[in-house]
């Protein structure tokens, strides 16, 4: 049966079912373009079982179009616990907006997105944010009225992998160690960090361990201690972009006025990325913000590319339009 033939059977629509992780993985893998020069994140069935079914904030909202034993279109929204203007709220991040090329232009994605948004709103998700592709950007902004209050860029540092790199020099009394998981000390650190940010995903131990330890992909977890006290956390991912190994700073958690902690975290992450064979270290940043200035002073001086960042109509809180209100990192996305 030729899917391009409009006389062919129409797909059936519905929410996530047992066994769908394999089918979504197949669709996304076929369309992702991963290869020797590009590798961002795991796209296995195990990844989708983890992302869709094991999130401590709640199961993902997923709707797909099926044809026989294939999924030919799928869309998802992952719930996330945020602090917005001092209130704990449930928001969402859209992801996996894919339609098989043979079925594009036939309204499948509109059916999937409508179902996901209706289900998420009915479950109490207050709003969601999007990092759209070039193709989906005009759909979100023009058709659905999403707003672009600011955009993101990558701040990066050039590394020296090999024998000349890989060592972080830290002051006496300061230690950065790799750990297997985070414990209650991470909760205490987050309790000190959170009040300085009016819009931020809750980065407690429960979230961090789900996002970076339970995840089928691999991340390096770093804890910065000063005289034995936990003062900072960094999480480092690894990607390949245009054939170059890149260290991705997924998280930088520290008290906002502790500039030394930020500087030491970036230095330690750079050393670990060099040992991993990476040639670049990069992090998300919002140009012109105070955090952007701190990242540049900490050694992430160069600017590369742009990531579009959109908010749904009705996104909660009066602070969401202020880029300085946000604590954002690559961990808030789903691409790495």
Protein Blocks (a to p, Z undefined) as FASTA:
>chain_A
ZZklmkbccdddddddehklmmmmmmmmmmnopafkbcfbdcbfklmmmmmmmgmnbpcd
dddddehjacfbdcddddddddeehiacdddddehiacdfklgonlmmmmmmmmmmmmmm
mnopabdcddddfklmmmmmmmnopacfbccddddddddedjkgoiacddehiacdddfb
dcfklmmmmmmmmmmpmbdcddbfklmmmmmmmpmbdcddddddeehiafbdcdddddde
ehiacdddfbacddfklmmlmmmmmmmmmmmmmmnopabdcddddehiaklmmmmmnopa
bcgdjddddddehiacjklmpmklpccdfklmmkZZ
